[in-house]
Structures are given as C-alpha cells and as structure tokens.
Amino acid sequence: MIWIVIAVVIIIVVWTAPFSLLKYGRKNRSVTSYYGLMAVDRLDAMILMFDENDAFWYMNESARKIFHTEMMTRMEFWETWTRDEEEDEDTLILCRGNVIRYFKCDEQELRSKKGRLRGYMYILHEFTQERELQEKYRHSATHDSLTDLYNRDWFIEKAEEFMKQNPNEVYYIICSDIKQFKAFNEVFGVEAGDRLLKMIAEELRRNDDHNRVYGRVGDDSFAMCIPKKNFSDVAYLVKSSSVLRARSYNFPIANHIGIYEVTDLNLSVSAMMDRATLAIASIKGDIQQEIARYDDSMRKELLQEQEILTDLQTAFNEKEFVIYLQPQISHETKAIVGAETLVRWQHPKKGLIPPYLFIPVMENNGLISKLDMYVWEMACAQIRKWTDEGRNDISLSVNISPKDFYYLDLYKVIMDLVTKYDISPSRLRLEITESAFAIDLKKQVELVEKLQDAGFIVEMDDFGSAYSTLNTLKDIPVDVLKMDMKFMAKATDADRSANIIQMIVGMADKLRMDVIAEGVETKEQADFLGSVGCDIIQGYYYAKPMPVEEFEEMLKTYEYKDMTELVHHAVKES
C-alpha cells in the first residue's frame, strides 16, 4: 500500500534527523535529513506529527492545504474527522460544507533509538475518487438502471432487513404487473413503455413514508414490502389508476397487484414474491379485478398449470386437440342454422380436458394464437370434408382471440386457410370480442371491413358480458351480434333485464345485424327471446357442445338452413 511506503520514508527521515529539525523547518544538521524532509514535505499524502504530549510538531504542504494552522493538539486533529460505521476503522471522513472527502489513515508511534516515545505520526492518503467510483459500481449493481429503484436482488436483501428490524409487525409483500405491457410496447414503442415505468417509479418515491421498501423486480413488475396497517387497497388503486391514465393513450392499461401477507419471517422474500405473483396470475383473465390476495389453493393451481404446460407440446405434436360443435338453432322453425367450433383436449391418460382448465394457461403463456390457428385449420378441414360429401351448405364459426389481432397477420392467415382447403369464406364465420377493438379501433375496423369484403361473416361474441357500450354497436361493422344470456341469469330485476334484451335486439335490427342468443338454458328464455325478435338460439336448452360425429347425426333429424341466407349485410357508407 502506498501509505505504508510513505511511512517507511518518514521513519527513515525521523531516524536520520533530530526532531528539532522537524519542528523548526530548515536548520541543516545533515544533508541527507534535509533533502529527505523536503521529499516528505512535497508528498501528495498528508503527513502530521505530534510530540509525546500531543502538541503539534509538523505537517507537510498537503496537510497545510486542509488544516491551515499549526496550532492544534492531537485531540483537535481527531475532532476534525467523522467515522463511517460501514468503513474500516482506518478510514476517516472529512466533511466541509457539501464536500465529503475520504482518507485512509496510518498511525505510527515515533520512538528514539533507545525506544523512548517521542511522538505520533499520521499519514493520510486520500481515496475520494476511488470511493466515488466504488459507490457508482455498487449503486449500479443494486439499482435498476431505468427507474433507479432497487433491483430484484437488492430489494430482497433490503426487505429482509426491513422486516427483521421489527419482527412483531405484520407485513405485506406486494407485487405488481402491468396488464398487456408487451402489447403496449409494440403499439406505442419501447420509449413510451419506459416513460410509463418511470412514472410508476416516481409515484412510489412520492408516497415513500420511509416505512416501506420497494423496487423494480422485472420488466414491468414492481415489488413493495410494507406494514399491513399502512396499506389501503382503495388508496393504492386510486393512485395507480391516476398514474397509468396520466397520458392519453388509447389503451386499456391496468396494474394488477398480488398481495402476500407474511406469516413466517423464515420464508425467503423470494418465495414470498412468488406467492404474490401467483395471486396476480389468478386474476389475469379478469378484466374487472385488479387486486388479489394469495391463498394456499393457488399453489395447487400453479402445479396444475405447470403440468399442463409440460403436456402441451406433446398435445400439439400428437394432435390431441379435437373440435366440438354447439348447434345454433332457429327457435321458430327448429332448423339448424350453424354451429360454433369449440376445442377440447383429448388427453391419452387424463381423458377429455375441458377448456376452462387449459385455455387460461395458454393465454397467460402466449400460446393462445397457436391454439386458435390449430382450431381454424380443423374447422376448415371439416368444412372441406362435408363439401366432398356433398354438403355445400354447412358453415362453422370460429373464435378469434383479441391477441390474434396483434400477434398474427390475421387477414393473411385466414385467407391462406380458406385457399388451402378451397372453401368459400362465407362458410368460415369469424367470432370476435369487443376487447379486440380496445387498443386501435380504426385499424381493427379496417381489418373487419377487409374480411367482410372478402366474403367472411363477422360476429360480435359475448356482447353483454363485459363493458358493452352503444359505441360498440355504432362503430364496429359486424354482421351478427352474439348476445350473452349469462347476465340475465345473474340479474336481480328480471323485468329490467328483459327490457334491455328487447332494446338490444331492436337496435341490432335497425343496424341490420342479426342476433344470436348464447347461453340459453331454459324454454322460458328461448320463448321470450323469440317473442322479442331473437330467433337464433345457442345453448344447453337445445344442445350442448358435441363431437363432430354427434353433430352429423343431429343433421339427419334436423333441417339445416345455412345462416348465410339469414344474415343482413350492413350497408356501408360510400
């Protein structure tokens, strides 16, 4: 170390020169000692000496630049410095206004040749620049470069320290995840996504009461450790909503959060975060719920999800997915007018797996478009088979997920399929949902019109099950409105629900849209729908989803009248 080398030089000077030389400066008792002292005086390191009574003896030029006086005792010298508990004991800190400087201090006793104590020498080497560089590296290793919040590893460490400081407190570990952040980046660009993340980080800082720990722990994920008594669901949602909607993006932004209540401080913070994240996963498909709390049943669901993901690749390769068809029937004539194509998983060991078990897993893991294309192709192949058998009138409707609009070249994929199987586009009806238009209405409307111009019938699926508005009917030029009857079953006022249904059917008729009521389970529902002008019924009242073979048997006893003949095509403005 450089200060050790300096110490050796000083000791040599001291041994070759009387202390009076050091005290009075330049009286030449020896050429060697004089020039040795000159060398010491010009060193960058600070050199200070005190006698055995702690009185000042000597300081070199570097020391004089800081202390400006030779009238101080050894005690006064020590009072100049502060200590940092995180630093080594030989580190001294000098604070002058807003300027902080760091020095390594080497203390030496000065003794005569006979061993008598003659005084003390201090050699101080400044390492402020090295310390600042070290701090910079440490900060970059512990903080997120975009938001300057704690990164994942440092959040975990600080959260553990925070909770152990007051182990009797009840804490929450809270994780958040921005819904559809990947799609947001693709639509508005990475820079817009970065600005959104910085806004969230700034809001966390603004609400910092110094009784919480928080950080950015993933691409669009943040985490917080906070005493339970200090957290309010309502306050969090209000602040989160104001931040996410601060910029006028035409995009459905929501910040899902998962909460884990800490019951065992011996559990790692990483495991606590995993449980909070599990809570988020439980509401990813729910457009209304933004906060979820962890419970142990979620671990079972996670294991089930992992098992499904493990089996999925084999399911695609071995063509284990099969289509089921649910007939759509005219309540007046009892003729079949079409069928909706649904998917089931025929697992070789577990049997038939219903869609509610695997569809959400595929949606959460980016596989839903792959499944959709699989089902579309099976539907086209089935239509081709019927055509070859002489049935040229049967049409099937297929579901198009909102994500298909953003992750697929939808028009090309659909057109390639009808071309490959040489079927009429009108025989492959396309069911879309309102949420597909939430991000870029103009672009998606143009796509729908392009598909209609190519001959496809476009249906609006699940109308009434989410946030249906009159704008949906006004702006989106669909041919068929599929009205979900589930909301009627949950309604507390049956008369009001009936009036709403009658109004929807009436408006659809004026807009030249046909209406299919889905989820119809009773004769009373079917009769009421028929009485208000909604004749086409889909639901358990007439038929459950069934294998293709059963549907073909049903065709033998029911008349088939293709919906293409019934659909009013919207009159487009020129």
C-alpha positions, 0 to 999 in steps of 0.5 A, spaced: 500 500 500 502 506 498 501 509 505 505 504 508 511 506 503 510 513 505 511 511 512 517 507 511 520 514 508 518 518 514 521 513 519 527 513 515 527 521 515 525 521 523 531 516 524 536 520 520 534 527 523 533 530 530 526 532 531 528 539 532 529 539 525 522 537 524 519 542 528 523 548 526 523 547 518 530 548 515 536 548 520 541 543 516 544 538 521 545 533 515 544 533 508 541 527 507 535 529 513 534 535 509 533 533 502 529 527 505 524 532 509 523 536 503 521 529 499 516 528 505 514 535 505 512 535 497 508 528 498 501 528 495 499 524 502 498 528 508 503 527 513 502 530 521 506 529 527 505 530 534 510 530 540 509 525 546 504 530 549 500 531 543 502 538 541 503 539 534 510 538 531 509 538 523 505 537 517 507 537 510 504 542 504 498 537 503 496 537 510 497 545 510 492 545 504 486 542 509 488 544 516 491 551 515 494 552 522 499 549 526 496 550 532 492 544 534 493 538 539 492 531 537 485 531 540 483 537 535 486 533 529 481 527 531 475 532 532 476 534 525 474 527 522 467 523 522 467 515 522 463 511 517 460 505 521 460 501 514 468 503 513 474 500 516 476 503 522 482 506 518 478 510 514 476 517 516 471 522 513 472 529 512 466 533 511 466 541 509 460 544 507 457 539 501 464 536 500 465 529 503 472 527 502 475 520 504 482 518 507 485 512 509 489 513 515 496 510 518 498 511 525 505 510 527 508 511 534 515 515 533 520 512 538 528 514 539 533 509 538 533 507 545 525 506 544 523 512 548 516 515 545 517 521 542 511 522 538 505 520 533 505 520 526 499 520 521 499 519 514 493 520 510 492 518 503 486 520 500 481 515 496 475 520 494 475 518 487 476 511 488 470 511 493 466 515 488 467 510 483 466 504 488 459 507 490 457 508 482 459 500 481 455 498 487 449 503 486 449 500 479 449 493 481 443 494 486 439 499 482 435 498 476 438 502 471 431 505 468 427 507 474 433 507 479 429 503 484 432 497 487 433 491 483 430 484 484 436 482 488 437 488 492 430 489 494 430 482 497 436 483 501 433 490 503 426 487 505 429 482 509 432 487 513 426 491 513 422 486 516 427 483 521 428 490 524 421 489 527 419 482 527 412 483 531 409 487 525 405 484 520 407 485 513 405 485 506 409 483 500 406 486 494 407 485 487 405 488 481 404 487 473 402 491 468 396 488 464 398 487 456 405 491 457 408 487 451 402 489 447 403 496 449 410 496 447 409 494 440 403 499 439 406 505 442 414 503 442 419 501 447 420 509 449 413 510 451 413 503 455 419 506 459 416 513 460 410 509 463 415 505 468 418 511 470 412 514 472 410 508 476 417 509 479 416 516 481 409 515 484 412 510 489 418 515 491 412 520 492 408 516 497 415 513 500 413 514 508 420 511 509 416 505 512 416 501 506 421 498 501 420 497 494 423 496 487 423 494 480 423 486 480 422 485 472 420 488 466 414 491 468 413 488 475 414 492 481 415 489 488 413 493 495 414 490 502 410 494 507 406 494 514 399 491 513 396 497 517 399 502 512 396 499 506 389 501 503 387 497 497 382 503 495 388 508 496 393 504 492 388 503 486 386 510 486 393 512 485 395 507 480 389 508 476 391 516 476 398 514 474 397 509 468 391 514 465 396 520 466 397 520 458 392 519 453 393 513 450 388 509 447 389 503 451 386 499 456 392 499 461 391 496 468 396 494 474 394 488 477 397 487 484 398 480 488 398 481 495 402 476 500 401 477 507 407 474 511 406 469 516 413 466 517 419 471 517 423 464 515 420 464 508 425 467 503 422 474 500 423 470 494 418 465 495 414 470 498 414 474 491 412 468 488 406 467 492 404 474 490 405 473 483 401 467 483 395 471 486 396 476 480 396 470 475 389 468 478 386 474 476 389 475 469 383 473 465 379 478 469 378 484 466 374 487 472 379 485 478 385 488 479 387 486 486 388 479 489 390 476 495 394 469 495 391 463 498 394 456 499 389 453 493 393 457 488 399 453 489 395 447 487 393 451 481 400 453 479 402 445 479 396 444 475 398 449 470 405 447 470 403 440 468 399 442 463 404 446 460 409 440 460 403 436 456 402 441 451 407 440 446 406 433 446 398 435 445 400 439 439 405 434 436 400 428 437 394 432 435 390 431 441 386 437 440 379 435 437 373 440 435 366 440 438 360 443 435 354 447 439 348 447 434 345 454 433 338 453 432 332 457 429 327 457 435 321 458 430 322 453 425 327 448 429 332 448 423 339 448 424 342 454 422 350 453 424 354 451 429 360 454 433 367 450 433 369 449 440 376 445 442 377 440 447 383 436 449 383 429 448 388 427 453 391 419 452 391 418 460 387 424 463 381 423 458 377 429 455 380 436 458 375 441 458 377 448 456 376 452 462 382 448 465 387 449 459 385 455 455 387 460 461 394 457 461 395 458 454 393 465 454 397 467 460 403 463 456 402 466 449 400 460 446 393 462 445 394 464 437 397 457 436 391 454 439 386 458 435 390 457 428 390 449 430 382 450 431 381 454 424 385 449 420 380 443 423 374 447 422 376 448 415 378 441 414 371 439 416 368 444 412 372 441 406 370 434 408 362 435 408 363 439 401 366 432 398 360 429 401 356 433 398 354 438 403 355 445 400 351 448 405 354 447 412 358 453 415 362 453 422 364 459 426 370 460 429 373 464 435 378 469 434 382 471 440 383 479 441 391 477 441 390 474 434 389 481 432 396 483 434 400 477 434 398 474 427 397 477 420 390 475 421 387 477 414 393 473 411 392 467 415 385 466 414 385 467 407 391 462 406 386 457 410 380 458 406 385 457 399 388 451 402 382 447 403 378 451 397 372 453 401 368 459 400 369 464 406 362 465 407 362 458 410 368 460 415 364 465 420 369 469 424 367 470 432 370 476 435 370 480 442 369 487 443 376 487 447 379 486 440 377 493 438 380 496 445 387 498 443 386 501 435 379 501 433 380 504 426 385 499 424 381 493 427 375 496 423 379 496 417 381 489 418 373 487 419 371 491 413 377 487 409 374 480 411 367 482 410 369 484 403 372 478 402 366 474 403 367 472 411 361 473 416 363 477 422 360 476 429 360 480 435 361 474 441 359 475 448 356 482 447 353 483 454 358 480 458 363 485 459 363 493 458 358 493 452 357 500 450 352 503 444 359 505 441 360 498 440 354 497 436 355 504 432 362 503 430 364 496 429 361 493 422 359 486 424 354 482 421 351 478 427 351 480 434 352 474 439 348 476 445 350 473 452 344 470 456 349 469 462 347 476 465 340 475 465 341 469 469 345 473 474 340 479 474 336 481 480 330 485 476 328 480 471 323 485 468 329 490 467 333 485 464 328 483 459 327 490 457 334 491 455 334 484 451 328 487 447 332 494 446 338 490 444 335 486 439 331 492 436 337 496 435 341 490 432 335 490 427 335 497 425 343 496 424 341 490 420 345 485 424 342 479 426 342 476 433 344 470 436 342 468 443 348 464 447 347 461 453 340 459 453 338 454 458 331 454 459 324 454 454 322 460 458 328 464 455 328 461 448 320 463 448 321 470 450 327 471 446 323 469 440 317 473 442 322 479 442 325 478 435 331 473 437 330 467 433 337 464 433 338 460 439 345 457 442 345 453 448 344 447 453 336 448 452 337 445 445 344 442 445 350 442 448 357 442 445 358 435 441 363 431 437 363 432 430 360 425 429 354 427 434 353 433 430 352 429 423 347 425 426 343 431 429 343 433 421 339 427 419 333 429 424 334 436 423 333 441 417 339 445 416 338 452 413 345 455 412 345 462 416 348 465 410 341 466 407 339 469 414 344 474 415 343 482 413 349 485 410 350 492 413 350 497 408 356 501 408 357 508 407 360 510 400 
